[in-house]
Amino acid sequence: MSLELFLNDDDWKDFLPDDARQVLMTVLDGTRKYRGSYIRSDDTKSAQLWCALIEMAKEVAYLKSELQHVKAPLQAIVSIGEAEKRKAMEKIVSEVITPASTENQEAIGKIVDSLARF
């Protein structure tokens, strides 16, 4: 590490990559609505960071909620696909092994169960 870094009066944020600096500014801008609260703190900077954490927690909760809206239809699609895959496997296996008896039908079921695990 260069000695110039310690002697330089530049803001530490100037050493961040542009994308990281932009993210930081967005997060800190999101705390402005709490300014009335954190400005009254004995440790304003820490209080502002806690407010940023509040905003990030809200965003995570929102994203989880949105994910749940997407998750249910996708699970239904997967479930339908699995059922159709099983039907197709049963058809193919029953064409190869003619289910003349109950034992053969049970064997077909076991084969399909085994194939469905893959």
C-alpha positions in Angstrom: 0.0 0.0 0.0 1.3 3.4 -0.9 2.2 6.0 1.7 0.3 8.5 -0.5 -3.0 6.9 0.6 -2.3 8.0 4.2 -1.1 11.4 3.3 -3.9 12.2 0.9 -6.8 14.3 2.2 -9.3 12.9 -0.3 -12.5 11.4 0.8 -12.3 7.6 1.3 -15.2 7.2 -1.0 -13.1 8.5 -3.8 -11.2 5.2 -3.7 -14.3 3.1 -4.3 -15.1 1.8 -7.7 -17.7 3.9 -9.5 -20.4 1.3 -9.2 -19.8 0.8 -5.4 -19.8 4.6 -4.9 -23.1 4.8 -6.8 -24.7 2.1 -4.6 -23.4 3.8 -1.5 -24.9 7.1 -2.5 -28.3 5.4 -3.3 -28.3 3.8 0.1 -27.4 7.0 1.9 -30.0 9.0 -0.1 -32.6 6.5 1.0 -31.9 7.6 4.6 -32.9 11.2 4.1 -36.4 10.7 5.3 -35.0 9.8 8.7 -32.8 12.9 8.8 -34.9 14.4 11.6 -34.1 11.3 13.7 -30.4 10.6 13.1 -29.4 14.3 13.2 -30.5 14.3 16.9 -28.2 11.4 17.7 -24.9 11.8 19.6 -23.4 9.7 16.9 -25.0 11.0 13.7 -23.0 8.8 11.3 -23.8 5.6 13.1 -27.4 6.5 13.4 -27.5 7.2 9.7 -26.0 3.8 9.0 -28.7 2.2 11.2 -31.3 4.1 9.2 -29.7 2.7 6.0 -30.0 -0.7 7.5 -33.7 -0.1 8.1 -34.2 0.8 4.4 -32.3 -2.2 3.3 -34.3 -4.5 5.5 -37.5 -3.0 4.1 -36.2 -3.6 0.6 -35.4 -7.3 1.4 -38.9 -7.8 2.9 -40.4 -6.3 -0.3 -38.3 -8.5 -2.5 -39.3 -11.6 -0.5 -43.0 -10.6 -0.9 -42.6 -10.2 -4.6 -40.7 -13.5 -4.8 -43.6 -15.3 -3.1 -46.0 -13.9 -5.8 -43.7 -15.4 -8.5 -43.0 -18.6 -6.7 -46.5 -20.0 -6.5 -47.2 -20.0 -10.3 -43.8 -21.4 -11.0 -44.3 -24.2 -8.5 -47.6 -25.0 -10.2 -45.9 -25.1 -13.6 -43.3 -27.5 -12.2 -45.9 -29.7 -10.6 -47.9 -29.9 -13.9 -44.6 -30.7 -15.7 -43.7 -33.5 -13.2 -47.2 -35.0 -13.6 -46.9 -35.0 -17.4 -43.4 -36.4 -17.2 -44.7 -39.3 -15.0 -47.6 -40.0 -17.4 -45.2 -40.1 -20.3 -42.8 -42.5 -18.5 -45.7 -44.8 -17.5 -46.9 -44.9 -21.1 -43.4 -45.8 -22.4 -42.8 -48.4 -19.7 -46.2 -50.0 -20.1 -45.6 -50.2 -23.9 -42.4 -52.1 -23.2 -43.8 -54.3 -20.4 -47.4 -55.3 -21.1 -49.2 -55.1 -17.8 -50.9 -58.5 -18.0 -51.1 -58.9 -14.3 -51.2 -56.9 -11.1 -47.6 -57.8 -10.4 -46.6 -56.3 -13.7 -48.6 -53.1 -13.0 -46.8 -52.8 -9.6 -43.5 -53.4 -11.3 -44.3 -50.6 -13.8 -45.1 -48.3 -10.9 -41.8 -49.1 -9.3 -39.9 -48.5 -12.5 -41.6 -45.2 -13.1 -40.9 -44.2 -9.4 -37.3 -45.1 -9.9 -37.1 -43.1 -13.2 -38.9 -40.1 -11.7 -36.1 -39.7 -9.1 -33.7 -38.8 -11.9 
